[in-house]
Amino acid sequence: GPAELLALLAVLKVGDNAYGVPVADAIREATGRDVLLGSVYVTLERLERKGLMTSRRGDPTPERGGRAKR
């Protein structure tokens, strides 16, 4: 659907270090519309289940309270 296409294009634009926040920012820049971060994560997970993309866990960072990015 349109949300999946926008998410795929945003991931391509952001590059290898794409995760939810930069992907949402790229979608917002491209469309001029507000994007709910939760909907971005749901869409990215759906794309991964369909085999259209893969994810990996990054190292934990102090900025994220010791949590890792996916």
mmCIF file of the N, C-alpha and C atoms, coordinates in Angstrom:
data_MODEL
# 
_entry.id   MODEL 
# 
loop_
_atom_site.group_PDB 
_atom_site.id 
_atom_site.type_symbol 
_atom_site.label_atom_id 
_atom_site.label_alt_id 
_atom_site.label_comp_id 
_atom_site.label_asym_id 
_atom_site.label_entity_id 
_atom_site.label_seq_id 
_atom_site.pdbx_PDB_ins_code 
_atom_site.Cartn_x 
_atom_site.Cartn_y 
_atom_site.Cartn_z 
_atom_site.occupancy 
_atom_site.B_iso_or_equiv 
_atom_site.pdbx_formal_charge 
_atom_site.auth_seq_id 
_atom_site.auth_comp_id 
_atom_site.auth_asym_id 
_atom_site.auth_atom_id 
_atom_site.pdbx_PDB_model_num 
ATOM 1   N N  . GLY A 1 1  ? 0.802  -1.183  0.000  1.00 0.00 ? 1  GLY A N  1 
ATOM 2   C CA . GLY A 1 1  ? 0.000  0.000   0.000  1.00 0.00 ? 1  GLY A CA 1 
ATOM 3   C C  . GLY A 1 1  ? 0.849  1.252   0.000  1.00 0.00 ? 1  GLY A C  1 
ATOM 4   N N  . PRO A 1 2  ? 0.223  2.390   0.014  1.00 0.00 ? 2  PRO A N  1 
ATOM 5   C CA . PRO A 1 2  ? 0.943  3.667   -0.023 1.00 0.00 ? 2  PRO A CA 1 
ATOM 6   C C  . PRO A 1 2  ? 1.879  3.870   1.168  1.00 0.00 ? 2  PRO A C  1 
ATOM 7   N N  . ALA A 1 3  ? 1.461  3.459   2.362  1.00 0.00 ? 3  ALA A N  1 
ATOM 8   C CA . ALA A 1 3  ? 2.325  3.620   3.541  1.00 0.00 ? 3  ALA A CA 1 
ATOM 9   C C  . ALA A 1 3  ? 3.589  2.790   3.395  1.00 0.00 ? 3  ALA A C  1 
ATOM 10  N N  . GLU A 1 4  ? 3.453  1.582   2.880  1.00 0.00 ? 4  GLU A N  1 
ATOM 11  C CA . GLU A 1 4  ? 4.621  0.728   2.695  1.00 0.00 ? 4  GLU A CA 1 
ATOM 12  C C  . GLU A 1 4  ? 5.568  1.300   1.648  1.00 0.00 ? 4  GLU A C  1 
ATOM 13  N N  . LEU A 1 5  ? 5.018  1.824   0.576  1.00 0.00 ? 5  LEU A N  1 
ATOM 14  C CA . LEU A 1 5  ? 5.854  2.427   -0.462 1.00 0.00 ? 5  LEU A CA 1 
ATOM 15  C C  . LEU A 1 5  ? 6.604  3.632   0.087  1.00 0.00 ? 5  LEU A C  1 
ATOM 16  N N  . LEU A 1 6  ? 5.911  4.485   0.814  1.00 0.00 ? 6  LEU A N  1 
ATOM 17  C CA . LEU A 1 6  ? 6.578  5.651   1.414  1.00 0.00 ? 6  LEU A CA 1 
ATOM 18  C C  . LEU A 1 6  ? 7.682  5.215   2.373  1.00 0.00 ? 6  LEU A C  1 
ATOM 19  N N  . ALA A 1 7  ? 7.427  4.193   3.175  1.00 0.00 ? 7  ALA A N  1 
ATOM 20  C CA . ALA A 1 7  ? 8.431  3.715   4.122  1.00 0.00 ? 7  ALA A CA 1 
ATOM 21  C C  . ALA A 1 7  ? 9.648  3.144   3.384  1.00 0.00 ? 7  ALA A C  1 
ATOM 22  N N  . LEU A 1 8  ? 9.417  2.364   2.345  1.00 0.00 ? 8  LEU A N  1 
ATOM 23  C CA . LEU A 1 8  ? 10.534 1.816   1.561  1.00 0.00 ? 8  LEU A CA 1 
ATOM 24  C C  . LEU A 1 8  ? 11.370 2.926   0.936  1.00 0.00 ? 8  LEU A C  1 
ATOM 25  N N  . LEU A 1 9  ? 10.715 3.907   0.362  1.00 0.00 ? 9  LEU A N  1 
ATOM 26  C CA . LEU A 1 9  ? 11.432 5.023   -0.251 1.00 0.00 ? 9  LEU A CA 1 
ATOM 27  C C  . LEU A 1 9  ? 12.203 5.826   0.791  1.00 0.00 ? 9  LEU A C  1 
ATOM 28  N N  . ALA A 1 10 ? 11.607 6.001   1.965  1.00 0.00 ? 10 ALA A N  1 
ATOM 29  C CA . ALA A 1 10 ? 12.287 6.727   3.035  1.00 0.00 ? 10 ALA A CA 1 
ATOM 30  C C  . ALA A 1 10 ? 13.520 5.967   3.519  1.00 0.00 ? 10 ALA A C  1 
ATOM 31  N N  . VAL A 1 11 ? 13.410 4.645   3.637  1.00 0.00 ? 11 VAL A N  1 
ATOM 32  C CA . VAL A 1 11 ? 14.560 3.834   4.051  1.00 0.00 ? 11 VAL A CA 1 
ATOM 33  C C  . VAL A 1 11 ? 15.677 3.962   3.018  1.00 0.00 ? 11 VAL A C  1 
ATOM 34  N N  . LEU A 1 12 ? 15.333 3.928   1.762  1.00 0.00 ? 12 LEU A N  1 
ATOM 35  C CA . LEU A 1 12 ? 16.347 4.098   0.718  1.00 0.00 ? 12 LEU A CA 1 
ATOM 36  C C  . LEU A 1 12 ? 17.017 5.460   0.816  1.00 0.00 ? 12 LEU A C  1 
ATOM 37  N N  . LYS A 1 13 ? 16.230 6.479   1.092  1.00 0.00 ? 13 LYS A N  1 
ATOM 38  C CA . LYS A 1 13 ? 16.774 7.835   1.199  1.00 0.00 ? 13 LYS A CA 1 
ATOM 39  C C  . LYS A 1 13 ? 17.690 7.971   2.408  1.00 0.00 ? 13 LYS A C  1 
ATOM 40  N N  . VAL A 1 14 ? 17.268 7.419   3.546  1.00 0.00 ? 14 VAL A N  1 
ATOM 41  C CA . VAL A 1 14 ? 18.031 7.554   4.783  1.00 0.00 ? 14 VAL A CA 1 
ATOM 42  C C  . VAL A 1 14 ? 19.297 6.712   4.739  1.00 0.00 ? 14 VAL A C  1 
ATOM 43  N N  . GLY A 1 15 ? 19.217 5.532   4.169  1.00 0.00 ? 15 GLY A N  1 
ATOM 44  C CA . GLY A 1 15 ? 20.402 4.687   4.021  1.00 0.00 ? 15 GLY A CA 1 
ATOM 45  C C  . GLY A 1 15 ? 20.507 3.600   5.069  1.00 0.00 ? 15 GLY A C  1 
ATOM 46  N N  . ASP A 1 16 ? 21.722 3.091   5.245  1.00 0.00 ? 16 ASP A N  1 
ATOM 47  C CA . ASP A 1 16 ? 21.968 1.925   6.093  1.00 0.00 ? 16 ASP A CA 1 
ATOM 48  C C  . ASP A 1 16 ? 21.587 2.125   7.552  1.00 0.00 ? 16 ASP A C  1 
ATOM 49  N N  . ASN A 1 17 ? 21.650 3.338   8.045  1.00 0.00 ? 17 ASN A N  1 
ATOM 50  C CA . ASN A 1 17 ? 21.352 3.590   9.453  1.00 0.00 ? 17 ASN A CA 1 
ATOM 51  C C  . ASN A 1 17 ? 19.916 4.046   9.660  1.00 0.00 ? 17 ASN A C  1 
ATOM 52  N N  . ALA A 1 18 ? 19.034 3.602   8.790  1.00 0.00 ? 18 ALA A N  1 
ATOM 53  C CA . ALA A 1 18 ? 17.626 3.988   8.894  1.00 0.00 ? 18 ALA A CA 1 
ATOM 54  C C  . ALA A 1 18 ? 16.974 3.269   10.069 1.00 0.00 ? 18 ALA A C  1 
ATOM 55  N N  . TYR A 1 19 ? 16.322 4.029   10.897 1.00 0.00 ? 19 TYR A N  1 
ATOM 56  C CA . TYR A 1 19 ? 15.464 3.484   11.941 1.00 0.00 ? 19 TYR A CA 1 
ATOM 57  C C  . TYR A 1 19 ? 14.254 4.396   12.030 1.00 0.00 ? 19 TYR A C  1 
ATOM 58  N N  . GLY A 1 20 ? 13.348 4.136   12.931 1.00 0.00 ? 20 GLY A N  1 
ATOM 59  C CA . GLY A 1 20 ? 12.041 4.779   12.939 1.00 0.00 ? 20 GLY A CA 1 
ATOM 60  C C  . GLY A 1 20 ? 12.018 6.287   12.824 1.00 0.00 ? 20 GLY A C  1 
ATOM 61  N N  . VAL A 1 21 ? 12.807 6.985   13.645 1.00 0.00 ? 21 VAL A N  1 
ATOM 62  C CA . VAL A 1 21 ? 12.741 8.446   13.672 1.00 0.00 ? 21 VAL A CA 1 
ATOM 63  C C  . VAL A 1 21 ? 13.204 9.069   12.348 1.00 0.00 ? 21 VAL A C  1 
ATOM 64  N N  . PRO A 1 22 ? 14.378 8.708   11.819 1.00 0.00 ? 22 PRO A N  1 
ATOM 65  C CA . PRO A 1 22 ? 14.772 9.292   10.536 1.00 0.00 ? 22 PRO A CA 1 
ATOM 66  C C  . PRO A 1 22 ? 13.845 8.905   9.384  1.00 0.00 ? 22 PRO A C  1 
ATOM 67  N N  . VAL A 1 23 ? 13.288 7.700   9.441  1.00 0.00 ? 23 VAL A N  1 
ATOM 68  C CA . VAL A 1 23 ? 12.343 7.281   8.401  1.00 0.00 ? 23 VAL A CA 1 
ATOM 69  C C  . VAL A 1 23 ? 11.091 8.148   8.481  1.00 0.00 ? 23 VAL A C  1 
ATOM 70  N N  . ALA A 1 24 ? 10.585 8.369   9.683  1.00 0.00 ? 24 ALA A N  1 
ATOM 71  C CA . ALA A 1 24 ? 9.414  9.233   9.855  1.00 0.00 ? 24 ALA A CA 1 
ATOM 72  C C  . ALA A 1 24 ? 9.720  10.647  9.388  1.00 0.00 ? 24 ALA A C  1 
ATOM 73  N N  . ASP A 1 25 ? 10.908 11.149  9.704  1.00 0.00 ? 25 ASP A N  1 
ATOM 74  C CA . ASP A 1 25 ? 11.302 12.489  9.258  1.00 0.00 ? 25 ASP A CA 1 
ATOM 75  C C  . ASP A 1 25 ? 11.352 12.578  7.739  1.00 0.00 ? 25 ASP A C  1 
ATOM 76  N N  . ALA A 1 26 ? 11.896 11.547  7.088  1.00 0.00 ? 26 ALA A N  1 
ATOM 77  C CA . ALA A 1 26 ? 11.973 11.541  5.627  1.00 0.00 ? 26 ALA A CA 1 
ATOM 78  C C  . ALA A 1 26 ? 10.584 11.511  4.996  1.00 0.00 ? 26 ALA A C  1 
ATOM 79  N N  . ILE A 1 27 ? 9.675  10.744  5.584  1.00 0.00 ? 27 ILE A N  1 
ATOM 80  C CA . ILE A 1 27 ? 8.298  10.700  5.075  1.00 0.00 ? 27 ILE A CA 1 
ATOM 81  C C  . ILE A 1 27 ? 7.642  12.061  5.256  1.00 0.00 ? 27 ILE A C  1 
ATOM 82  N N  . ARG A 1 28 ? 7.849  12.675  6.411  1.00 0.00 ? 28 ARG A N  1 
ATOM 83  C CA . ARG A 1 28 ? 7.284  13.995  6.706  1.00 0.00 ? 28 ARG A CA 1 
ATOM 84  C C  . ARG A 1 28 ? 7.800  15.045  5.705  1.00 0.00 ? 28 ARG A C  1 
ATOM 85  N N  . GLU A 1 29 ? 9.107  15.000  5.426  1.00 0.00 ? 29 GLU A N  1 
ATOM 86  C CA . GLU A 1 29 ? 9.700  15.938  4.465  1.00 0.00 ? 29 GLU A CA 1 
ATOM 87  C C  . GLU A 1 29 ? 9.134  15.740  3.063  1.00 0.00 ? 29 GLU A C  1 
ATOM 88  N N  . ALA A 1 30 ? 8.961  14.488  2.675  1.00 0.00 ? 30 ALA A N  1 
ATOM 89  C CA . ALA A 1 30 ? 8.499  14.188  1.319  1.00 0.00 ? 30 ALA A CA 1 
ATOM 90  C C  . ALA A 1 30 ? 7.026  14.518  1.112  1.00 0.00 ? 30 ALA A C  1 
ATOM 91  N N  . THR A 1 31 ? 6.223  14.337  2.168  1.00 0.00 ? 31 THR A N  1 
ATOM 92  C CA . THR A 1 31 ? 4.781  14.496  2.003  1.00 0.00 ? 31 THR A CA 1 
ATOM 93  C C  . THR A 1 31 ? 4.231  15.782  2.599  1.00 0.00 ? 31 THR A C  1 
ATOM 94  N N  . GLY A 1 32 ? 4.965  16.369  3.550  1.00 0.00 ? 32 GLY A N  1 
ATOM 95  C CA . GLY A 1 32 ? 4.465  17.543  4.236  1.00 0.00 ? 32 GLY A CA 1 
ATOM 96  C C  . GLY A 1 32 ? 3.374  17.225  5.242  1.00 0.00 ? 32 GLY A C  1 
ATOM 97  N N  . ARG A 1 33 ? 3.233  15.954  5.585  1.00 0.00 ? 33 ARG A N  1 
ATOM 98  C CA . ARG A 1 33 ? 2.185  15.523  6.519  1.00 0.00 ? 33 ARG A CA 1 
ATOM 99  C C  . ARG A 1 33 ? 2.813  14.994  7.797  1.00 0.00 ? 33 ARG A C  1 
ATOM 100 N N  . ASP A 1 34 ? 2.077  15.134  8.907  1.00 0.00 ? 34 ASP A N  1 
ATOM 101 C CA . ASP A 1 34 ? 2.530  14.555  10.167 1.00 0.00 ? 34 ASP A CA 1 
ATOM 102 C C  . ASP A 1 34 ? 2.480  13.036  10.074 1.00 0.00 ? 34 ASP A C  1 
ATOM 103 N N  . VAL A 1 35 ? 3.446  12.401  10.716 1.00 0.00 ? 35 VAL A N  1 
ATOM 104 C CA . VAL A 1 35 ? 3.545  10.949  10.687 1.00 0.00 ? 35 VAL A CA 1 
ATOM 105 C C  . VAL A 1 35 ? 3.629  10.448  12.123 1.00 0.00 ? 35 VAL A C  1 
ATOM 106 N N  . LEU A 1 36 ? 2.784  9.497   12.477 1.00 0.00 ? 36 LEU A N  1 
ATOM 107 C CA . LEU A 1 36 ? 2.862  8.894   13.799 1.00 0.00 ? 36 LEU A CA 1 
ATOM 108 C C  . LEU A 1 36 ? 4.000  7.883   13.823 1.00 0.00 ? 36 LEU A C  1 
ATOM 109 N N  . LEU A 1 37 ? 4.886  8.035   14.786 1.00 0.00 ? 37 LEU A N  1 
ATOM 110 C CA . LEU A 1 37 ? 6.047  7.159   14.870 1.00 0.00 ? 37 LEU A CA 1 
ATOM 111 C C  . LEU A 1 37 ? 5.640  5.698   15.021 1.00 0.00 ? 37 LEU A C  1 
ATOM 112 N N  . GLY A 1 38 ? 4.592  5.450   15.778 1.00 0.00 ? 38 GLY A N  1 
ATOM 113 C CA . GLY A 1 38 ? 4.115  4.073   15.950 1.00 0.00 ? 38 GLY A CA 1 
ATOM 114 C C  . GLY A 1 38 ? 3.699  3.443   14.636 1.00 0.00 ? 38 GLY A C  1 
ATOM 115 N N  . SER A 1 39 ? 3.067  4.228   13.758 1.00 0.00 ? 39 SER A N  1 
ATOM 116 C CA . SER A 1 39 ? 2.653  3.679   12.467 1.00 0.00 ? 39 SER A CA 1 
ATOM 117 C C  . SER A 1 39 ? 3.858  3.380   11.578 1.00 0.00 ? 39 SER A C  1 
ATOM 118 N N  . VAL A 1 40 ? 4.927  4.151   11.736 1.00 0.00 ? 40 VAL A N  1 
ATOM 119 C CA . VAL A 1 40 ? 6.150  3.879   10.972 1.00 0.00 ? 40 VAL A CA 1 
ATOM 120 C C  . VAL A 1 40 ? 6.735  2.542   11.412 1.00 0.00 ? 40 VAL A C  1 
ATOM 121 N N  . TYR A 1 41 ? 6.818  2.329   12.732 1.00 0.00 ? 41 TYR A N  1 
ATOM 122 C CA . TYR A 1 41 ? 7.369  1.062   13.223 1.00 0.00 ? 41 TYR A CA 1 
ATOM 123 C C  . TYR A 1 41 ? 6.521  -0.129  12.792 1.00 0.00 ? 41 TYR A C  1 
ATOM 124 N N  . VAL A 1 42 ? 5.220  0.010   12.840 1.00 0.00 ? 42 VAL A N  1 
ATOM 125 C CA . VAL A 1 42 ? 4.331  -1.079  12.407 1.00 0.00 ? 42 VAL A CA 1 
ATOM 126 C C  . VAL A 1 42 ? 4.557  -1.379  10.926 1.00 0.00 ? 42 VAL A C  1 
ATOM 127 N N  . THR A 1 43 ? 4.670  -0.336  10.129 1.00 0.00 ? 43 THR A N  1 
ATOM 128 C CA . THR A 1 43 ? 4.883  -0.514  8.686  1.00 0.00 ? 43 THR A CA 1 
ATOM 129 C C  . THR A 1 43 ? 6.229  -1.163  8.413  1.00 0.00 ? 43 THR A C  1 
ATOM 130 N N  . LEU A 1 44 ? 7.282  -0.721  9.110  1.00 0.00 ? 44 LEU A N  1 
ATOM 131 C CA . LEU A 1 44 ? 8.609  -1.316  8.916  1.00 0.00 ? 44 LEU A CA 1 
ATOM 132 C C  . LEU A 1 44 ? 8.605  -2.791  9.303  1.00 0.00 ? 44 LEU A C  1 
ATOM 133 N N  . GLU A 1 45 ? 7.928  -3.144  10.385 1.00 0.00 ? 45 GLU A N  1 
ATOM 134 C CA . GLU A 1 45 ? 7.842  -4.550  10.786 1.00 0.00 ? 45 GLU A CA 1 
ATOM 135 C C  . GLU A 1 45 ? 7.075  -5.370  9.754  1.00 0.00 ? 45 GLU A C  1 
ATOM 136 N N  . ARG A 1 46 ? 6.018  -4.797  9.196  1.00 0.00 ? 46 ARG A N  1 
ATOM 137 C CA . ARG A 1 46 ? 5.239  -5.499  8.163  1.00 0.00 ? 46 ARG A CA 1 
ATOM 138 C C  . ARG A 1 46 ? 6.099  -5.739  6.922  1.00 0.00 ? 46 ARG A C  1 
ATOM 139 N N  . LEU A 1 47 ? 6.888  -4.758  6.536  1.00 0.00 ? 47 LEU A N  1 
ATOM 140 C CA . LEU A 1 47 ? 7.773  -4.916  5.374  1.00 0.00 ? 47 LEU A CA 1 
ATOM 141 C C  . LEU A 1 47 ? 8.820  -5.997  5.631  1.00 0.00 ? 47 LEU A C  1 
ATOM 142 N N  . GLU A 1 48 ? 9.292  -6.062  6.866  1.00 0.00 ? 48 GLU A N  1 
ATOM 143 C CA . GLU A 1 48 ? 10.270 -7.097  7.184  1.00 0.00 ? 48 GLU A CA 1 
ATOM 144 C C  . GLU A 1 48 ? 9.628  -8.486  7.144  1.00 0.00 ? 48 GLU A C  1 
ATOM 145 N N  . ARG A 1 49 ? 8.418  -8.621  7.673  1.00 0.00 ? 49 ARG A N  1 
ATOM 146 C CA . ARG A 1 49 ? 7.712  -9.917  7.622  1.00 0.00 ? 49 ARG A CA 1 
ATOM 147 C C  . ARG A 1 49 ? 7.477  -10.360 6.187  1.00 0.00 ? 49 ARG A C  1 
ATOM 148 N N  . LYS A 1 50 ? 7.253  -9.413  5.290  1.00 0.00 ? 50 LYS A N  1 
ATOM 149 C CA . LYS A 1 50 ? 7.032  -9.736  3.880  1.00 0.00 ? 50 LYS A CA 1 
ATOM 150 C C  . LYS A 1 50 ? 8.340  -10.037 3.146  1.00 0.00 ? 50 LYS A C  1 
ATOM 151 N N  . GLY A 1 51 ? 9.472  -9.855  3.821  1.00 0.00 ? 51 GLY A N  1 
ATOM 152 C CA . GLY A 1 51 ? 10.766 -10.134 3.203  1.00 0.00 ? 51 GLY A CA 1 
ATOM 153 C C  . GLY A 1 51 ? 11.279 -9.023  2.322  1.00 0.00 ? 51 GLY A C  1 
ATOM 154 N N  . LEU A 1 52 ? 10.707 -7.826  2.438  1.00 0.00 ? 52 LEU A N  1 
ATOM 155 C CA . LEU A 1 52 ? 11.122 -6.708  1.598  1.00 0.00 ? 52 LEU A CA 1 
ATOM 156 C C  . LEU A 1 52 ? 12.275 -5.915  2.195  1.00 0.00 ? 52 LEU A C  1 
ATOM 157 N N  . MET A 1 53 ? 12.578 -6.171  3.463  1.00 0.00 ? 53 MET A N  1 
ATOM 158 C CA . MET A 1 53 ? 13.710 -5.517  4.109  1.00 0.00 ? 53 MET A CA 1 
ATOM 159 C C  . MET A 1 53 ? 14.119 -6.352  5.316  1.00 0.00 ? 53 MET A C  1 
ATOM 160 N N  . THR A 1 54 ? 15.289 -6.079  5.843  1.00 0.00 ? 54 THR A N  1 
ATOM 161 C CA . THR A 1 54 ? 15.761 -6.751  7.050  1.00 0.00 ? 54 THR A CA 1 
ATOM 162 C C  . THR A 1 54 ? 16.176 -5.692  8.064  1.00 0.00 ? 54 THR A C  1 
ATOM 163 N N  . SER A 1 55 ? 16.267 -6.109  9.311  1.00 0.00 ? 55 SER A N  1 
ATOM 164 C CA . SER A 1 55 ? 16.706 -5.191  10.347 1.00 0.00 ? 55 SER A CA 1 
ATOM 165 C C  . SER A 1 55 ? 17.783 -5.863  11.178 1.00 0.00 ? 55 SER A C  1 
ATOM 166 N N  . ARG A 1 56 ? 18.457 -5.054  11.947 1.00 0.00 ? 56 ARG A N  1 
ATOM 167 C CA . ARG A 1 56 ? 19.469 -5.549  12.875 1.00 0.00 ? 56 ARG A CA 1 
ATOM 168 C C  . ARG A 1 56 ? 19.480 -4.615  14.077 1.00 0.00 ? 56 ARG A C  1 
ATOM 169 N N  . ARG A 1 57 ? 19.981 -5.108  15.178 1.00 0.00 ? 57 ARG A N  1 
ATOM 170 C CA . ARG A 1 57 ? 20.094 -4.288  16.391 1.00 0.00 ? 57 ARG A CA 1 
ATOM 171 C C  . ARG A 1 57 ? 21.449 -3.592  16.391 1.00 0.00 ? 57 ARG A C  1 
ATOM 172 N N  . GLY A 1 58 ? 21.426 -2.311  16.707 1.00 0.00 ? 58 GLY A N  1 
ATOM 173 C CA . GLY A 1 58 ? 22.659 -1.550  16.847 1.00 0.00 ? 58 GLY A CA 1 
ATOM 174 C C  . GLY A 1 58 ? 23.149 -1.614  18.285 1.00 0.00 ? 58 GLY A C  1 
ATOM 175 N N  . ASP A 1 59 ? 24.226 -0.936  18.538 1.00 0.00 ? 59 ASP A N  1 
ATOM 176 C CA . ASP A 1 59 ? 24.767 -0.878  19.894 1.00 0.00 ? 59 ASP A CA 1 
ATOM 177 C C  . ASP A 1 59 ? 23.921 0.060   20.748 1.00 0.00 ? 59 ASP A C  1 
ATOM 178 N N  . PRO A 1 60 ? 23.797 -0.239  22.036 1.00 0.00 ? 60 PRO A N  1 
ATOM 179 C CA . PRO A 1 60 ? 23.087 0.679   22.934 1.00 0.00 ? 60 PRO A CA 1 
ATOM 180 C C  . PRO A 1 60 ? 23.819 2.024   22.999 1.00 0.00 ? 60 PRO A C  1 
ATOM 181 N N  . THR A 1 61 ? 23.064 3.106   23.114 1.00 0.00 ? 61 THR A N  1 
ATOM 182 C CA . THR A 1 61 ? 23.662 4.433   23.185 1.00 0.00 ? 61 THR A CA 1 
ATOM 183 C C  . THR A 1 61 ? 23.153 5.165   24.420 1.00 0.00 ? 61 THR A C  1 
ATOM 184 N N  . PRO A 1 62 ? 23.998 6.014   24.999 1.00 0.00 ? 62 PRO A N  1 
ATOM 185 C CA . PRO A 1 62 ? 23.563 6.794   26.162 1.00 0.00 ? 62 PRO A CA 1 
ATOM 186 C C  . PRO A 1 62 ? 22.385 7.700   25.855 1.00 0.00 ? 62 PRO A C  1 
ATOM 187 N N  . GLU A 1 63 ? 22.329 8.232   24.625 1.00 0.00 ? 63 GLU A N  1 
ATOM 188 C CA . GLU A 1 63 ? 21.229 9.123   24.230 1.00 0.00 ? 63 GLU A CA 1 
ATOM 189 C C  . GLU A 1 63 ? 19.877 8.416   24.294 1.00 0.00 ? 63 GLU A C  1 
ATOM 190 N N  . ARG A 1 64 ? 19.891 7.117   24.133 1.00 0.00 ? 64 ARG A N  1 
ATOM 191 C CA . ARG A 1 64 ? 18.654 6.340   24.156 1.00 0.00 ? 64 ARG A CA 1 
ATOM 192 C C  . ARG A 1 64 ? 18.467 5.642   25.498 1.00 0.00 ? 64 ARG A C  1 
ATOM 193 N N  . GLY A 1 65 ? 19.162 6.107   26.521 1.00 0.00 ? 65 GLY A N  1 
ATOM 194 C CA . GLY A 1 65 ? 19.021 5.501   27.837 1.00 0.00 ? 65 GLY A CA 1 
ATOM 195 C C  . GLY A 1 65 ? 19.575 4.083   27.903 1.00 0.00 ? 65 GLY A C  1 
ATOM 196 N N  . GLY A 1 66 ? 20.577 3.806   27.075 1.00 0.00 ? 66 GLY A N  1 
ATOM 197 C CA . GLY A 1 66 ? 21.185 2.485   27.055 1.00 0.00 ? 66 GLY A CA 1 
ATOM 198 C C  . GLY A 1 66 ? 20.476 1.473   26.186 1.00 0.00 ? 66 GLY A C  1 
ATOM 199 N N  . ARG A 1 67 ? 19.438 1.916   25.481 1.00 0.00 ? 67 ARG A N  1 
ATOM 200 C CA . ARG A 1 67 ? 18.710 0.990   24.601 1.00 0.00 ? 67 ARG A CA 1 
ATOM 201 C C  . ARG A 1 67 ? 19.334 0.987   23.208 1.00 0.00 ? 67 ARG A C  1 
ATOM 202 N N  . ALA A 1 68 ? 19.212 -0.127  22.533 1.00 0.00 ? 68 ALA A N  1 
ATOM 203 C CA . ALA A 1 68 ? 19.759 -0.281  21.180 1.00 0.00 ? 68 ALA A CA 1 
ATOM 204 C C  . ALA A 1 68 ? 18.727 0.144   20.145 1.00 0.00 ? 68 ALA A C  1 
ATOM 205 N N  . LYS A 1 69 ? 19.204 0.643   19.018 1.00 0.00 ? 69 LYS A N  1 
ATOM 206 C CA . LYS A 1 69 ? 18.336 0.937   17.869 1.00 0.00 ? 69 LYS A CA 1 
ATOM 207 C C  . LYS A 1 69 ? 18.139 -0.343  17.082 1.00 0.00 ? 69 LYS A C  1 
ATOM 208 N N  . ARG A 1 70 ? 17.011 -0.429  16.394 1.00 0.00 ? 70 ARG A N  1 
ATOM 209 C CA . ARG A 1 70 ? 16.766 -1.578  15.529 1.00 0.00 ? 70 ARG A CA 1 
ATOM 210 C C  . ARG A 1 70 ? 16.702 -1.069  14.114 1.00 0.00 ? 70 ARG A C  1 
# 
